[in-house]
């Protein structure tokens, strides 16, 4: 006999199908269709991070051709996050209100063209403009993916689904670093950007064919009435769970974007590895993230289904996994490049925590505000994306060493992971108040 499950008032009568919630309307979505959508989100994440990571691999050659040093490198690396960060809350609010199928497709189109046009840049200013345009397009990725997962999966399944779609970001960097290096080696950095940007457009066809447009229409009762906005800008008021999610998002974001932006440059500049070798080794930590994130989400889901408290399980995995980040400290101090690479790889086992961190907004936000909560959390995470490249570039320029910047990133990560126990409460949505977040 099939067990009947439900959440948010939505019945699930069979493990083979689910009713996706869109206000009071429901849309029949089979199990296969749900996971097909997750697979597309995964592929979109691969392309997303492949595109944004190419700049890090190409950075030494771009800087040589256009003539700028460490501090201007930091400016260029952070430019993407200026627009990406600002767009997070507006994009989250839009995803809670408008057609996700078409909104995601439009943003994907923008970021693909921005990526391709980067190959035509003739100076730092033009590069910054294209990186900011890329940030606008890619702003849909995180709140969009989390919103879709929260609509399609029950709480005890969200860790696995979130881990699978989100690990695409690490997979994109894992295959992106060596492939980008190979493309640059054969065609130059300009042609690399053109090829990567335009080929990514092939993703749009299966997305439009698979994602049901009716899943994206929210009922009027979930729309925010301007007269109901009682607190803060855009109706965002204080909530201790939201504060805890944002604090953890900032600290994990700082650590992550430190690796994304500076690791290839570190391997080539400090460890003196040639371009192709650095590209291959830079992919190892991302591969570990790719494997560890869905495993961490799956483990949490399994423990929760066995009867363990969801809050304790997810917080414990996040805290324990964060301790691996401390391996980044000795990595910059050992004499052997190979040992340093393996220590960095070990430091990326923090990926076991990532899926569970992004389940927090799904479980704590009101059902019709998941996109907005995720957008705000990702905004804060990407403020760290602005700060980390600049701070690290500043420390490198002042100390002639990568050690202080990498040490700071590891300590920030661990402090944030353990802060969940003191700021974030139970993983359950607050009493829903229309127009408030």
N, C-alpha and C positions, 0 to 999 in steps of 0.2 A: 504494500500500500504506500502511496506517495504521501510524504509529509507536506502539510500546508504551512508555508511560511508567509510572513508579512512584515512590512515595515512602512512607516509613514502612511498607514491606511491602505497600502497597495497589496492585494493578495498575490501570492505566487502559488499556483495550484500544481505546478509541475516543474521538475528540475530542467525540463527541456524548453520552457518558455517563461517569459516574464512580461509584466505590463510596465512599460516605461512611463514614468510620471511626468506629465506636462500640465500642471494645474489640476483641474478636475478631469481632464481628458486622459485616456490611456491608449497606448499603442502596443499591440502584440508584437513582441520581439522574441524570437527563438534563441535558445542557448547558442547555437551556431552563429546567428547574426550578431549577438552580443559580443562574442569573442572575435568575430570578423572585424567589428568596429574597433575593438581594442587593438587588434593587429594593425589596422590602419593608423591608429593613434601612435602605436609603436613605430611604424615606418615613418610617419610624419616627424616624430621626435628624432629619429636617426638623421633625417634630412636637415632638421632644424639645427642640431648641434654640429653636424658636418659643416653646414654653411657658416655658422658663427665661429667655429674653431679654425677655419682655414687661415684666418688673419694671424693667428699665433704662430703657425708653421711658416707662413710666408714673411713674417715680421722682419727677420734679419735681412732678407734680400730687399724688401720694400724700403727699410730704413737706409740701406746702403745706396739704393738707386735714388732715393729722394732726399737723402742727407739729413737725418735727424737721429739724436742720441737717446739715452735711457729715459729721460723725463718725457720727451715727446712720444716715445714708444708707449709709455704709460697713459698719456692723453689719448692716443689712438685706440689703445686696448679698452679704455673706459668709455669711449664715445658711444658704442652700441648701447650701453646701459643707461645713458641719459634719456633716450626716447623709450626704450624698453621698460624702464622703471616707471616713468611718468604714465605710460599707457596701461599699467596693470589694473588699477581700480576702474577706470572707464571701460576697459575691456571686460572685466568681471561683471560689471553692471549690465553691459550690453548682452553678455552671454546669458544672464538671468532673464532677459526680456525678449531677445530677438532670435531669429532662425539660426541655430548653431551650424547647420549644414552649409548655408551660404556665407555666413560670417567667417567661418573657418576657411572656406575656399578662397574668399576675397583676400584675406590676410596672407594666405599661403602664396597667392599670386604676387602680392606686393613684395614679400620677402625674397622670392625667387628672382624677380627682376632686379632688385637691389643688389643681390649677391652677384649676379652676372655683370651688372654695370660697374661694379667695383674694379673690374679689370681695365676699365677705360680711364681710371683716375690718373691725373697728372700732378697732383700735389696733395699735401696734408689736408687742406680744407675740403677738397672734393671727396677724399677718402672718408673724412668725418661725416659728411652729408650722407654718403651711401651707407655707412655703418649705422647712422641714426634711422634711416629709412628701413634698413634691415630690422632694427629694433622694433619699429612700429609694426611691421608685418608679423614678426615672431612673438609679439606680445599675446597672441591668442593661444599659444601652445599650452601653457601650464593651467590657467584657469579653465580653458576649454576642455582639456583632457580630464581634469578633476571633476568638472561639472558633469561630463558625460558618464564617467564611472559612477558617480553618486546617483545618477538617474537609473542606471541599468543594473546595479549590483546591491545585494543586501550587505549589511555591516560586516558580517563574518566572511565575506568574499572580497571586500574592497582592498585588503592588503595585497592579495595576489594580482588583482586586476590593475591596481595602481602601480605595483612594482613592475609588472610586465610592460605597461605602456611607457612608464617613466624611465625604465632602464634603456629605452631606445636612445635617450640623450647620451648615455655613456657609450652605447654601441656606436653611435654616430662619431664620437670622438675616437673610439677604439679603431674603427676602420678608416676614419677620416685622416688621422695624423699620418700614417704611412702612405695612404693613397694620395693625399694632398702633396706630400713630399715627392712621390713618384711623378705626379702630374707636373709639378714645378720643375723637376729634374729634366723632364722630356720636352715640356712646352713653354716653360717660363711662368711666372706668377700671374701675369695678366691673362693669358689664355686659360689658366687653371680656373680663375674666377668665372670667366665666361662659360666654360663647359659645365662646371658644377651647378651654377645658377639655372641655366636653361634646361639641363637634363632633369632637374628636380621637378619640373612642371608635369612630368609624366604621372606623378602621384594623384593629380587632381581627378583624372577619369575614374579610377576605382572608388575614390571618396564619394563623388557625386552619384555613382551607381549604387553604392552600398548603404550610405547613411540615409535613413528614412526622414524625409522633410517633415512629416507629421510629428516626429519626436521632438521637434524644436519649438513648437508653438506653445507658449505659456498661456494658461488661462488668465482671465482678467483679474481674478482674485489674488494672483501672485504679483501683479504689477504694483509698483510703488506709486501711491498717490502723493503728489507734492505736499498736500496739506497734512500728511501723516509724518513728515520728516521733522522729528522733534529735537534731534541732537546732532551737533557736529556738521562738518562739511559733507555734502551728499548723503546726509542721514546716518553717517557712521558714528555710533555712540560707543562709550567704553564698555568693554566686556572682558573679564579677567581671562577667560579662555582665549579670546582673540588676542589679547596682549601676550599671553604665553606662547601662542602659535607664532606670532610675529617676532618675538625675541629669539626663539629657536630658529626661525627662518633666516634671521639676519646672521646669526653665528655660523650656521651650516652653509649659508650662501657665501660668507666671507671665505671660508675654507675651500669650498668648491671652486669659486672663481679665481682664487689664488692659483690653484692647480691648472685650471683651463687656460688662463692667460699667460702665466709665467713659466710653466713646466718646460715647454719646448725650448724657450730661450735659455733657461737654466741648463738644460742638457747640452746645448750647443756652445754656450758662452762659458759656463763655469766648469763643465765636465769635458769640454772640447771634443764633443762627438760630431762627426760629419752629418750633413743634413739628412740623408737617408737613414742612417743609423739612429739619429735622434728621433726621427719620425716613428721608427719601429718601436723603440723603447718607450716613447711617450704614449704609445697606444696601450701598453701593458696595464697601467693603473685603470684606464677606462674599461678595459676588458673585465677586470676584477669587479668594478662597479656594476657592469652589465650583468654579471652572474650573481653577485651578492645581493643586489637590491630585490629582485623578485623572490630570492630564497628567504630573505628577511621578512617580506610580506607574507609569503606562504607559511613560514613557521609560526608567525603571529596568528594568522587565520586558523591554523590547525589547533593551536593551543586554546584559542577562544572557543572553537567548536567542541573541544574536549571539556569545556566548562570553566576555564580559567577567566578571571576578570579581564575584560578588554583593556581597561585603562592601565592596569598593572603590567600586563603583557607588553603592550606597545611602548610604554615608557621605559620598561626594563631593557628591551632590545635596543632602543635608541641610546640609552645611557651607556650600556656595556660596549656597544659597537663603536661609540665615539672615542673610547680609550685607544683604539688602534691609531687614531690620528696623531698621537704623541710620537709615533715612529718617524714622523716628518722631521723632528728635532735632530736626532742623530744622523739622519740622511744627509744633511748639509755639512756635517762635520767630519765624516769618515773620509779617509784618503782614497779609497777604492771606488771607482765609478760604478763597477758592477754591484758592489755592496749597497751603494747609495740607491741604485735603481731598485733593488729588492726591498730595501727599507721603504721607499716611496710606494712600491706595490703593496706592501703590508699596510701602509697608512691609508690606502684606499679601501680596506676592509670596513671602513666606516659606512660603506654602501649598504651593509645589512640594516642600517637604521632608516634609510631614505624613504622607502615605501611607507613605513609606519608614521613618519613625520607628516606625510601628505595625506594620510587618512584622518589626522586630527581635524582639519577643517571640514571634512566630509561628515564626521560624527558630531562635531560641536556646533556647526552652523545650522540655523533654520533651513529647512529643505529648499526654500525658494531663494536662499541667499548664499548658496555654496560658491557660486561663481564670484560674487563680490568679496567674500571672506578670503577665498584663494587668491584673488587678484591683489588684495591688500597685503596678504602674507608674502606673495611673490614680489610685490613692490618693495617691501622691506628687505627681502632676500637680495634683490638686485640693487638696492642702495649699497649693500655690501659689495656688489659687483662693480659699482663706481669707486668705492673706497679702496678695495683690496688692490687693484692694479696700480692706483696712484700711490698708495702708502708703500707698497712693495718697491715700486720704482724709486720713490724718494729714499727709502732705506738703502737700496742698492747703490744709488748715487752718492749717498753720504758715508757709507761704510765699506764700499767696494766688496760687499759680501751678500750672498743670498740668505745666510743663516738667520739674521734677525727677522726678516720678513716672513720666512717659513715658520719660525718658532712662534711668532705672534699669531699666525693663522691657526696653528695646532691648539694653542692655549684658549683662543677664542671659541673654537669648536667645542672643546670639552666643557668649558664653563656654560655654554648655551644648552648643551644636551642635558646636563644635570639640573639646569634651571627649570625644566619641565615639571619636576617634582614639586616645586614651590609655587609656581605661578599657574600652571594648567591644572584644571580640576578634572572631574569625570568626563569621559568621552560620551557626551549626550547633548542633544540640542537644547538651548534655553527655551523658556516659554516664548512662543512666537508672538512678536508684536509687529503689525504691519508697518513697513517703512523704516524699520530700525535694523541695524546690523550690530 
